[in-house]
Amino acid sequence: MATRKRHLNQTFDTVVFTARLKSLESALGSTRKVIAERLDIRPQTLKSYIDGAALPNAKVLASIISEFSVNPYWLLLGSGEMFANETARAVSTEQDPVLRRLEGVETMLVRHGASPEEIRDALRMALRTLTAAGADDEVSEKPEAAVS
């Protein structure tokens, strides 16, 4: 048991872990309050994790991984990309204009503190609008003036 614990201490560095939490917070582009709400914890608790005053328990770690699609190897050990589906997401977004628009809407809503329910409803409405316009057509940023 002592050997196992020593091995964990050699691979897990608390200072580096908190730096990864700070990087994640920055990458999400959201406030601590919004992130804490999505994790179902208090903002002060999240602050204590990011500041290195405390470490999250397994439930919070699982929430971080699932809620934000974080690569668990990156979060715990610093291996790989920050997000679990980063490479696949970049390729699919680049190739699909509808998906690119939806991800833009999601990013904007998260940055402005929308709740998960508001994000879900907005994405559904945007998807209906974008697919009604045609999945292969680029939807303009500004509505075009009506031709009389």
C-alpha positions in Angstrom: 0.0 0.0 0.0 2.8 2.4 0.8 4.4 1.8 -2.6 1.1 2.5 -4.3 0.7 5.8 -2.4 4.3 6.9 -3.1 3.7 6.2 -6.8 0.5 8.4 -6.8 2.4 11.2 -5.1 5.1 11.0 -7.8 2.6 11.3 -10.6 0.1 13.7 -8.9 1.3 17.2 -8.2 -1.2 19.4 -6.4 0.3 22.7 -7.7 0.2 21.5 -11.2 -3.3 20.2 -10.8 -4.6 23.6 -9.6 -2.8 25.1 -12.6 -4.8 22.8 -14.8 -8.0 23.9 -13.1 -7.1 27.5 -13.8 -6.4 26.7 -17.4 -9.8 24.9 -17.7 -11.5 27.9 -16.1 -9.9 30.2 -18.7 -10.7 27.8 -21.6 -14.3 27.6 -20.6 -14.6 31.4 -20.7 -17.2 31.4 -18.0 -17.4 32.9 -14.6 -16.6 30.8 -11.5 -20.2 31.2 -10.4 -21.5 29.6 -13.6 -18.9 26.8 -13.5 -19.8 26.2 -9.9 -23.5 26.0 -10.7 -22.9 23.5 -13.5 -20.9 21.4 -11.0 -23.5 21.8 -8.3 -21.0 23.3 -5.8 -20.6 26.7 -4.2 -18.5 29.3 -5.9 -16.3 29.5 -2.7 -15.7 25.8 -3.0 -14.6 26.1 -6.6 -12.3 29.0 -5.6 -10.7 26.8 -2.9 -9.9 24.2 -5.5 -8.5 26.7 -8.0 -6.4 28.4 -5.3 -5.1 25.0 -4.1 -6.6 25.3 -0.6 -8.6 22.1 -1.1 -8.8 19.2 -3.6 -12.1 18.1 -5.1 -13.6 14.8 -4.2 -14.3 12.0 -6.7 -17.9 13.2 -7.3 -16.7 16.7 -8.2 -13.9 15.3 -10.4 -16.4 13.2 -12.2 -18.7 16.2 -12.7 -15.9 18.3 -14.1 -15.0 15.5 -16.6 -18.6 14.8 -17.7 -20.1 18.3 -17.5 -17.3 19.9 -19.6 -16.1 16.9 -21.6 -12.7 17.1 -20.0 -10.1 14.5 -20.7 -9.6 12.8 -17.3 -5.9 12.0 -18.1 -5.3 15.7 -18.7 -7.1 16.8 -15.6 -5.5 14.3 -13.2 -2.1 13.7 -14.8 -1.5 16.3 -17.5 -1.5 13.8 -20.3 -3.2 14.5 -23.7 -5.5 17.3 -24.7 -7.6 19.3 -22.3 -10.9 18.2 -23.8 -11.8 14.6 -24.4 -13.2 15.2 -27.9 -11.0 18.1 -28.9 -9.5 16.7 -32.1 -12.8 15.1 -33.4 -14.7 18.3 -32.4 -12.3 20.5 -34.4 -12.6 18.4 -37.5 -16.4 18.0 -37.4 -17.0 21.7 -36.6 -14.7 22.8 -39.4 -16.6 20.5 -41.9 -20.2 21.2 -40.7 -21.5 24.8 -41.0 -24.6 24.0 -38.9 -22.5 22.5 -36.1 -20.1 25.5 -36.3 -23.0 27.9 -35.8 -24.5 25.9 -32.9 -21.1 25.8 -31.1 -20.9 29.5 -31.5 -24.3 30.0 -30.0 -23.4 27.6 -27.1 -20.1 29.4 -26.4 -21.8 32.8 -26.3 -24.5 31.6 -24.0 -22.0 30.0 -21.6 -20.0 33.2 -21.5 -23.1 35.1 -20.6 -24.0 32.8 -17.8 -27.0 31.0 -19.3 -28.3 28.0 -17.4 -28.0 24.5 -18.9 -31.8 24.6 -19.6 -31.5 28.0 -21.4 -28.6 26.7 -23.5 -30.5 23.6 -24.4 -33.6 25.5 -25.4 -31.6 28.1 -27.4 -29.7 25.3 -29.2 -32.9 23.5 -30.1 -34.4 26.7 -31.6 -31.1 27.5 -33.4 -31.0 24.0 -34.8 -34.5 24.2 -36.1 -33.8 27.6 -37.8 -30.5 26.4 -39.3 -31.8 23.1 -40.6 -34.9 24.8 -42.0 -32.5 27.0 -44.0 -30.8 23.9 -45.3 -27.8 22.1 -43.8 -25.6 22.8 -46.8 -26.4 26.5 -47.0 -24.5 29.0 -45.0 -26.9 31.1 -43.0 -25.9 34.8 -43.1 -24.9 36.6 -40.0 -27.4 39.4 -40.6 -31.0 38.9 -41.9 -31.3 40.1 -45.4 -33.7 42.9 -46.3 -36.9 41.9 -47.8 -37.2 42.5 -51.5 -40.4 44.2 -52.5 
